Amino acid sequence: MREVECPPDPHKHFESNYVKTNKYTIVTFLPLNLFLQFHRLANCYFLVIAILASTPLSPVTGTTYWFPLISVLAISAIKDASEDYRRYKSDIEENSRVTEVFNWDRGDFEQVPWKQVAVGSIVRVKTGDDDCPPMVPADLSLLCTSSVDGTCFLETANLDGETNLKIREAPEALHKHLVGEPHQVDGHSVDCNLAKLKTLKVKVNCHIPDALLYDFNARIEWEGQDIPLTGGASGGQFMQRSTKLKNTKWCIGLAVYTGKETKIQMNMTDPPNKVSNIERKLNVYIIGILAILGILCLVGAIGAGTMNNSSELKGAWYLSPQNTSISFNVQKPGTTGFLSFFSFLILLSLLVPISLYVSVEMVKLVISILISSDREMYAEEDDIPSKARSLGLCEELGQINYIFSDKTGTLTQNLMEFKKCSIAGVEYGQGYCEVERAIARRQGRDLPDDPLPPPGEKEWSRCKDDCFLALSGKWRESQDRKIIEDFLFNMAVNHNAQVEYNEGSDIPAYQAESPDEGAFVQAARNLGKFFFCRRNMKDIHIKTSDGPVGQGVEKKWTVLNFNAFDNNRKRTSVVISDETKSNILLLIKGADTSVMPFIDVNACPYYKSTQQQVDKFGEQGLRTLVFAGRVLEPEYYSAWNDRFKKASLLSDGREKALRQVTLVLYTSASLVSTPRSLTLHGVTALEDKLQENVGECISQLAKAMIKIWVLTGDKLETAINIGFATALLTQEMEPLNRISQDDMLSDDPGWSKDAIESKLKDALLKERVKRKIIELSKLTQTPKPGGWALVIDGTCLRAAATPELKILFLEASVRCKAVVCCRVTPSQKAQMTLLVKDNIPGQITLAIGDGANDVSMIQAAHIGIGIRGKEGQQAVLASDYALPRFAYLERLLLIHGRWSYNRIGTMVCYFFYKNISYAFTLFWFSLNNAFSAQPLYDDGYQALYNLVFTSLPVMFFAVLDRDLHPSVVRAHPELYSAGHFNVRFSLARFSMFIVGAIVHATVLYFVTLEMLDLNTYGSSGRNQDLWGAGTTVLTNVIWTVTIVMGLHTRSWTWMHWFVYVGSILVWYLFLVSYNGFPPESLGSWDTQDNVYDVIYELGKGFLFWLSSIVTVSMCTLPILFYKYCKEQYFPNIDDYYRRVVKNPSLYPAEHLPSTSNLDIKICQPHERNFGSREYSPEAAREATRVEEVEDEPAGVQMEARRGPPQTPSGGGRPNKIKKDSQGILEVQSSSP
């Protein structure tokens, strides 16, 4: 516990309010940054190599390795320094903001920077002062405000992204004491009595700091009184740092948490460190490369020892055996062999590319910028762009196997409209909701338009029913008028909404914590004329009238107790009284499962009909809440309130105690003899419309062989209908496999629905769930044309997720094409994500949500997507990517994800290819020279090979290459499936690059030397020397690796030509300048003037140029031939569609084959009756244009003809397409 005294105790020390988010200072930057960089194993490896290269063991100078290592470290350090400098500037701005702190000596407030605020300081936050921004500088406990009723309003956008105002209420006794006799300034505000403030002595007992944004269970001791203090999103006395004061002149609070201990600072943690699948595989492949390096070094060491022990070397007088060195000592061949191992290790160390990691990071940075700036993923109406918050996972977007999605605010707009309601068993409201219309459209039916309101009635009355039309007021003539009034009154007062009046308008705008509450308040106003007009501290003012809205008699109700909604209780309860204090009401609203069990069934003749209507509303895709209440006798309430106050003063376990005490009001437990049961007021049905293009997006993702699980807290029927409306569930999947609590127990005659909660035992439910899962597991082993679908509720899911059942449940569920989990908690969302992630190796998961209840799921998945919605920014802050709309997920995965995976997978393979091609020429040369570890190339060549001569082509490829136009991929989403099987970075493909590099190095070395032996060098008539041969071989290596990169490039632009050709020209310009330096002018490089004038002599010889043509042709023509044969006779699915696009005239009515079955055939044009989109020659030719790399041309349109859904349901290996004996293309399973 923490005790905060006011005035502050000078002997107690707390965290200062100074905020520091930057990592480095000028003094610590270099050592700390290097320390962090050397956490990467590759950097440590090259550091060891650079150190060894600086010893006599090295066949090259240390500069050869130090220069690229320092360059790589410097690039990373510059990037880290720039990011840290931005944080440093932000810290300065934050700490220098000005606020007002009470000066005890002067007895008045003075302006100080935020960093000087301390625990125990009394802080005043004001609006309307340009020198002092209205932001809260630390976590404060509110003492008093400028409002007569002691309330103030905060905007918490900086905290949770929500722009609706939150109310805070000063403790009533303290507020009245500090403002004294109110000095009326404008009729609504008061001034603070500074003299009383100077003599104020209080002590706040609160929890130690934690990261729970709204949690603040504390109490304040003042003049012998213990006053409870609470937090919460709205209400309470807790004011978080960085929130803004609104609609209030000033407020005064006591600082309880400062600096790093404030809520916002404790929540500023980076998302969990996630490593992409390619990086994980790369680490394994590098181990294999290091093993190859060890074998080569061992071969070289054994060969060196053997040669030094041979009579041939001992008798070679021209080698001067008496002059020994590390690599040549015929007297000690064993020692020579051992030391040669390290010489070969240094010489061949470039088998692992030193610039790979920094190059990949730079490429991913550019890709992330392109994703964030994509105009097609920008919500223009809301001015919200997409944002890549993680730089290391872009290629992972191209390998997603499972998507776990929230519903409300993610698939829907989170804009609630009051559509229907049920009161006294009577359903009110006409028309159809969007879910019903979406299902009807997919079934080929048309539903009539909703009825229009009569003349003079405004459109805001969404519940279109004659009985509820405000002009007629027919409901007042109903025999159920009393129940209807109770229902409307409950909606009007049971909330935390705030009232804002715009100038010149008598109709207020409501600021509600959730869209639901705003819809209820407006419905009560519009339908029943229960007009919530203002709120003063604990007083709610309601106008009731039969006339126009805003007129009538105003009546005040006082909130005595309030228990807010939480994910455990799933209900809100409030106790209110009128001005006479004799009429005390308990009002409750919540989910049907949390309210209906407390209804007095015997006193409610319409209980069953209401329950049926709740189920009906759920089937229509509407969100339902049940409203209930009861009258409390004053004596009963007084006894109960004593217990409530005691629970409110608890510092530990307050929430649990309050739940137990509140439960007493509407359960069968007895406190006094007053009846305990609740009266049912009614049920609301709100429509939360689907986001635009959600159904099309889900359909496209399903065709891309991505399985989608929807995890929602809605009712089972609601979740099923949302599934059908969004195309997640289809008619072909019926009958659906349902595992729900009701279904598990409905066939037992001893278990009635009303008695489930009291009689149900976990063992019975678990046994029946197990039986159902075993049945489902056997059933799903048989393929189904439309695929299997599973719907399970949270109670059964809890049983299915137990250790003994979870693997069996997983085996059954992964065979399903779609899974819907309803009535689930936030922890169950994360549990399902981890179930797939941890138990199915190689499967990549993605979680997408918009609220705080989705954070655990987002962080558990390989990729987390946060929707920038109306439930704040907590999901976004925990995510790897932020999107304004769910529909943009299609472009993020199918376009950016697929491109990124294809590019980076090829980039990493190519990096090893070009380095191994280089290193093996050195190895062959060493073997040709008595295993001497003699380098073939000059040190300057080796230092710049990776950094300058071969780095840009592959980086431009990784950023700009597009194998297919976005319109083609969107038309045929099954092209995405290559990432599922890791085609671009499989062991087979990686090995093929490695073997190709070794073969090319062999050709480039031996053929080049054979051709050079035919030539003479200069005017002396000598054959080519070492450095001339090395320059020639490396020239051919650079030509070859650059052309190979070009052969893997699919989209050619002027930038590609400029970079690819420019890299080769840079090599020749480097040779001309480097070889032209006069002797001894290069310092530590080329100390013996090895390459001086070499290129000038080489250029005079015909065979130098001919060797490039011959060796490069020998290396690249087989690749070209292989690629031609593969694409023409053994094409995979990507090759096939590239051929369709390039030759549209050959395929006048081509449709894409579905990948739902691995043995499907692509029929001849006259036989085709499936597929998703049709190509015209014009559209196909337009789709091949790739000059505009940043985005596709605006005019490209692919006309779609959508047939019956043929979404993929199977797995397996990647597909190849080949012709059968009748000339029909057949898709078959094969290895990459």
Secondary structure, 3 states (H helix, E strand, C coil): CEEEEECCCCCCCCCCCCCCCCCCCCCCHHHHHHHHHCCCHHHHHHHHHHHHHCCCCCCCCCHHHHHHHHHHHHHHHHHHHHHHHHHHHHHHHHHHCEEEEEECCCCEEEEEEHHHCCCCCEEEEECCCCCCCCECCCEEEEEEECECCCEEEEECHHHHCCCCEEEEECCHHHHHHHHCCCCCCCCCECCCCHHHHHCCCEEEEECCCCCCCCCCCEEEEECCEEEEECCCCCCCCEECCCCEEECCCEEEEEEEECHHHCHHHHCCCCCCCCCCHHHHHHHHHHHHHHHHHHHHHHHHHHHHHHHHCCHHHHCCHHHCCCCCECCECCCCHHHHHHHHHHHHHHHCHHHCCCCHHHHHHHHHHHHHHHHHCCHHHCECCCCECCEECCCCCHHHHHHEEEEEECCCCCCEEEEEEEEEEEECCEEECCCCCHHHHHHHHHCCCCCCCCCCCCCCCCCCCCCCCHHHCCCCCHHHHCCCHHHHHHHHHHHHHCCCCEEECCCCCCCCEEECCCHHHHHHHHHHHHHHCEEEEEEECCEEEEEECCCCCCCCEEEEEEEEEEECCCCCCCEEEEEEECCCCCCEEEEEEECHHHHHHHECCCCCCCHHHHHHHHHHHHHCCCEEEEEEEEEECHHHHHHHHHHHHHHHCCCCCHHHHHHHHHHHHHCCCCCCCCCCCEEEEEEEEEEEEECCCHHHHHHHHHHCCCEEEEECCCCHHHHHHHHHHCCCCCHHHCCCEEECHHHHHCCCCCCCHHHHHHHCCHHHHHHHHHHHHHHHHHHCCCCCCCCEEEEEEHHHHHHHCCCCCHHHHHHHHCCEEEEEEECCCHHHHHHHHHHHHHHCCCCEEEEEECCHHHHHHHHHCCEEEEECCCCCCHHHHCCCEEECCHHHHHHHHHHHHHHHHHHHHHHHHHHHHHHHHHHHHHHHHHHHCCCCCCCCCCHHHHHHHHHHHCHHHHHHHHHHCCCCCHHHHHHCHHHHHHHHHCHHHCHHHHHHHHHHHHHHHHHHHHHHHHHHCCCCEHHHCECCCHHHHHHHHHHHHHHHHHHHHHHCCCCCCHHHHHHHHHHHHHHHHHHHHHCCCCCCCCCCCCCCCCCCCHHHHHCCCHHHHHHHHHHHHHHHHHHHHHHHHHHHHCCEHHHHHHHHHHCHHHCCCCCCCCCCCCCCEECCHHHCCCCCECCCHHHHHHHCCCCCCCCCCCCCCCCECCCCCCCCCCCCCCEEEEECCCCCEEEEECCC
